[in-house]
Amino acid sequence: MGVLLTGFAMDETDKTDPLSPSELDERIRGARERAGLDRKPVEPSSTHTGAAGRGLNAAIEFVVATLVGTGLGYGLGLLLGGKVIGLIIGMAVGFAAGIRGMMRMLTPTDGENEDRGR
């Protein structure tokens, strides 16, 4: 007499002893190795960023610093009554901050001089 379980018929003679947890773990580990699933993931290194990544990061920092400086200068100009002068001064300060940030980011540093100037 067979038992129907999710579409599979099972006779009394088909029963096998269940695997122990250690045997099951060993079989799963072997199958993962054969399938190539147990490779160690490559972790990106923050110290070895490519030149394109550093350049893009520097460009984004420059643009953001310029926009923030321009916005703050415009807002300060509105408060003080000279929005054009505030806009120009804010843009100049933002531009200078962007250049400083870019130079700091792209200048190679030694391990011991890394904290200098911050």
N, C-alpha and C positions, 0 to 999 in steps of 0.2 A: 504494500500500500504506500503510495507516494504522497508527499506533501507538496502542494503548489505554493511557491513563495516567489512573488514578483516575476512570474513567468518562467521559473526554473523548476523542473521536477527533481526531487531528491529522494533516492531510495535509502533504505536503512543501511545498505552496503556501501553507499557513497560517503558516509560520514567519516571524516578524518579528525584526528586529535587537533584541537586548536593550538596555534603557535604560542610559545611563551613570549612575554614582552621583549626579552633580549633577542630571541630568534627573529621576531618580527622587525625589531629595530635593525638587526643585521641585514635582513632582506631588503628593507627600505633603503638603507645606506648603500648597499650594492647596486640597487636599481638606479639611485640618484647618481652614483659615480659613472655607471654605464651610459646614462643619459646626458652626462656632462652638466648636471645641475648644481654640483657642489664646488664650483669655482669660487674663489674669493673675489668679492667685488672690488674693483679698482676705486680707491678713494681719491678724489681730487685733492691735490696738494695746493694749499694757499701760497706756498713759497715759490712754486714753479708755474706761475700763470704765464700763458703765452703772451707774445707781444701784442697780438690783436686784442686780447682781453684787457691788458693794461691800458692800451690806447683808447679803447672804447670807454673804460671806466674813467679815465682822465677827461675825455671829451664830455661825458655826461656830468661829471663834477663841475667842469668849467661852465657849461650851459646853465646848470642849476644855480651856481653861485652868481652868475650874471643876472639871471632872471630874479632871484631873490633880492639882490642888491637894487635892481631897477624898481621892483615893486615897493621895497621899503623906502627908497628915495622918493618915489611918486607919492606914497602915503605921507611921508614927512613933509613933502612939498605942499600937499593939500592942507595939512594942519597949520603950516606956517605961512601959507598964502602965496607961495611961489612954486607952483607945481612943475614948471619947466626946469627951473634951476635944481629942484629936488630930484627930478628925473635924471638929469645929466650927472649930478653928483652921485646919486645912487648907482647909476650904470657904471660910472668910473670905479666906485668902490667895489661893486660886484665883479667887474672885470679884473681888478687887481687881486681880489680874493680868489677868483678862478685861476689866474695865472700862478699865484702862490701855491694853491692846492695841486695844480698840475705839476709844477716843478718839484714839490715835496714828494709827490707820488712817483714820478718818473726818475728821480735821482737815485742811483744805486747807493745802498748803505751797507756798512759793515754791521755785524751782529752787535758790536758794542756801541756803535754810534746811532743805533736805531731810535733811541728815545730822545736824542738831542734835538732841540728846536721845537719841541711840542709843548 
